[in-house]
Amino acid sequence: MNWGQIAGVIGSFVLGIGAVWKIVEKFSPKVKKYISVASEALALVDEVLKAVEDKKIDDAEIARIKKEAEDLMAALKK
């Protein structure tokens, strides 16, 4: 490899990092929102499954499910 090729490889690497950085920066808020919504949805499903597994739903489980549903609604509104 000569110096021109090395400079070309380094230049391509720097431009590639810059392009990826801009894409990540542009879509970061949307990705964070989608991750938040997915996390809250999974937490809600988890609470419902726990309630179904023991075949007995008490007030504490209802309160936890209600809280997870409210958290999901809040995440959707962001």
MODELLER restraints for C-alpha pairs under 7 A, 6 or more apart:
rsr = mdl.restraints
at = mdl.atoms
rsr.add(forms.Gaussian(group=physical.xy_distance, feature=features.Distance(at['CA:36:A'], at['CA:75:A']), mean=6.26, stdev=0.5))
rsr.add(forms.Gaussian(group=physical.xy_distance, feature=features.Distance(at['CA:37:A'], at['CA:72:A']), mean=6.25, stdev=0.5))
rsr.add(forms.Gaussian(group=physical.xy_distance, feature=features.Distance(at['CA:37:A'], at['CA:75:A']), mean=5.40, stdev=0.5))
rsr.add(forms.Gaussian(group=physical.xy_distance, feature=features.Distance(at['CA:37:A'], at['CA:76:A']), mean=6.14, stdev=0.5))
rsr.add(forms.Gaussian(group=physical.xy_distance, feature=features.Distance(at['CA:40:A'], at['CA:68:A']), mean=6.69, stdev=0.5))
rsr.add(forms.Gaussian(group=physical.xy_distance, feature=features.Distance(at['CA:40:A'], at['CA:71:A']), mean=6.45, stdev=0.5))
rsr.add(forms.Gaussian(group=physical.xy_distance, feature=features.Distance(at['CA:40:A'], at['CA:72:A']), mean=4.99, stdev=0.5))
rsr.add(forms.Gaussian(group=physical.xy_distance, feature=features.Distance(at['CA:41:A'], at['CA:72:A']), mean=6.09, stdev=0.5))
rsr.add(forms.Gaussian(group=physical.xy_distance, feature=features.Distance(at['CA:43:A'], at['CA:68:A']), mean=6.53, stdev=0.5))
rsr.add(forms.Gaussian(group=physical.xy_distance, feature=features.Distance(at['CA:44:A'], at['CA:65:A']), mean=6.21, stdev=0.5))
rsr.add(forms.Gaussian(group=physical.xy_distance, feature=features.Distance(at['CA:44:A'], at['CA:68:A']), mean=5.10, stdev=0.5))
rsr.add(forms.Gaussian(group=physical.xy_distance, feature=features.Distance(at['CA:44:A'], at['CA:69:A']), mean=6.18, stdev=0.5))
rsr.add(forms.Gaussian(group=physical.xy_distance, feature=features.Distance(at['CA:47:A'], at['CA:65:A']), mean=5.82, stdev=0.5))
rsr.add(forms.Gaussian(group=physical.xy_distance, feature=features.Distance(at['CA:48:A'], at['CA:65:A']), mean=6.57, stdev=0.5))
rsr.add(forms.Gaussian(group=physical.xy_distance, feature=features.Distance(at['CA:51:A'], at['CA:57:A']), mean=5.62, stdev=0.5))
rsr.add(forms.Gaussian(group=physical.xy_distance, feature=features.Distance(at['CA:51:A'], at['CA:61:A']), mean=6.44, stdev=0.5))
